[in-house]
Amino acid sequence: MPEGLSKTLWEENMDIAMSCLNHPFVRGIASGNLPKDRFNWYVGQDYFYLQAFAKAFCLAVVKAPDVEGMKAFHELAGGALGEMSLHIGFEEKLGANVKAVIPSRATRMYTDFLLATAWERDAGLIAAATTPCNRLYAWLGQNLMKGANKDNPYIDWILTYSSESFEELAQKTEMLIDRYAKDDDITRSIYRYAMICEYEFFDAAWKHD
């Protein structure tokens, strides 16, 4: 789990993390009872989101002040692109359509924020904007894995986000916060806004008809 500033930011936003864990959409993934159409809609939206997520890391490569940061952001961009293959798998397995997506308001709210931050801010603030996604999903996956059933139709989602490799991605973005971000109101505001976007993302998927 995180240390330093990244730990402080995570702990300050645990209220949103808990709201995500207890959201009916996430509980539906945990139980396997989430309606397939809602999950498939979410998968398509997330596929669109991940493209912006990967681009944000690519822009951070250019802005990283040292080689270590360049390497870390490059690896994180690769991780985001690799995550997209999971969504292609859901397209084949569950009938999700990931390539013909009209992004929702919640999705645009998140992707526009990510890309604006990546274009306008420094490496530390890009790390603050991207870390909530990786840390939250790792935390959710690890929590859902505790009661996971192999027959759950969403078991691949749970396995991916509970994995050691995904935990490593979360720790890498947290390391970049600790390395580059300032302990100030701007960093806190960007981190919390990303957490709010995460909740709104799940909520939009749950309410989708």
Residue pairs with C-beta under 8 A, 6 or more apart in sequence:
1 7
1 10
2 9
2 10
2 135
2 171
2 174
2 178
3 174
3 178
4 177
4 178
5 177
5 178
5 181
5 183
5 187
6 131
6 135
6 174
6 175
6 177
6 178
7 174
8 183
9 128
9 131
9 177
9 187
9 188
9 191
10 17
10 135
10 174
12 188
12 192
13 132
13 191
13 192
13 195
16 192
16 195
16 196
16 198
16 199
17 136
17 139
17 195
19 199
20 26
20 136
20 140
20 198
20 199
20 202
21 139
21 140
21 143
23 199
23 202
23 203
23 206
24 206
25 34
25 38
25 42
25 202
25 203
25 205
25 206
26 140
26 144
26 202
28 34
28 35
28 38
28 39
28 206
29 39
29 144
29 154
29 157
29 158
30 144
30 147
30 148
30 158
31 152
32 149
32 151
32 152
32 153
32 154
32 155
34 154
36 94
36 95
36 153
37 208
38 205
38 206
38 208
39 90
39 94
39 96
39 154
39 205
40 90
40 94
40 95
40 96
40 97
41 205
41 208
42 201
42 202
42 205
42 208
43 87
43 90
43 91
43 94
43 96
43 98
44 87
44 96
44 97
44 98
44 100
44 101
45 101
45 103
45 104
45 106
45 107
45 201
45 204
45 205
46 87
46 201
47 84
47 87
47 98
47 99
47 101
48 101
48 103
48 107
48 111
49 107
49 110
49 111
49 201
50 80
50 81
50 83
50 84
50 87
51 84
51 111
52 110
52 111
52 114
52 115
53 80
53 114
53 130
53 133
54 77
54 80
54 81
54 84
55 114
55 115
55 118
56 114
56 115
56 117
56 118
56 126
56 129
56 130
57 73
57 74
57 76
57 77
57 80
57 126
57 130
58 73
58 77
59 118
59 119
59 126
60 69
60 73
60 76
60 118
60 123
60 126
60 127
60 130
60 176
61 70
61 73
61 74
61 77
63 122
63 123
63 126
64 70
64 72
64 73
64 123
64 180
65 123
65 180
68 179
69 123
69 176
69 179
69 180
72 172
72 175
72 176
73 123
73 126
73 176
75 172
76 130
76 134
76 169
76 172
76 173
79 169
83 160
86 156
86 157
86 160
87 96
87 98
88 98
89 156
90 96
90 98
90 156
90 157
91 97
91 98
91 99
93 156
94 153
103 111
104 204
104 208
105 204
106 197
106 200
106 201
106 203
106 204
107 201
107 204
109 197
109 200
110 194
110 197
110 198
110 200
110 201
113 129
113 193
113 194
113 197
114 129
114 130
114 194
117 125
117 126
117 129
117 190
118 126
118 129
121 129
121 190
122 180
123 176
123 180
124 176
124 177
124 179
124 180
124 181
124 182
124 187
125 181
125 186
125 187
125 190
127 173
127 176
127 177
127 179
127 180
127 181
128 177
128 181
128 187
128 190
128 191
128 194
129 190
129 191
129 193
129 194
130 173
130 194
131 170
131 173
131 174
131 176
131 177
131 191
131 194
132 191
132 194
132 195
132 198
133 194
133 198
134 166
134 169
134 170
134 172
134 173
135 170
135 173
135 174
136 195
136 198
137 161
137 166
137 170
138 161
138 162
138 166
138 167
138 169
138 170
139 170
140 161
141 157
141 158
141 159
141 160
141 161
141 162
141 163
141 166
142 161
142 162
142 167
144 158
144 161
144 162
145 158
145 159
145 162
148 155
148 158
148 159
148 162
149 155
152 158
160 166
177 187
181 187
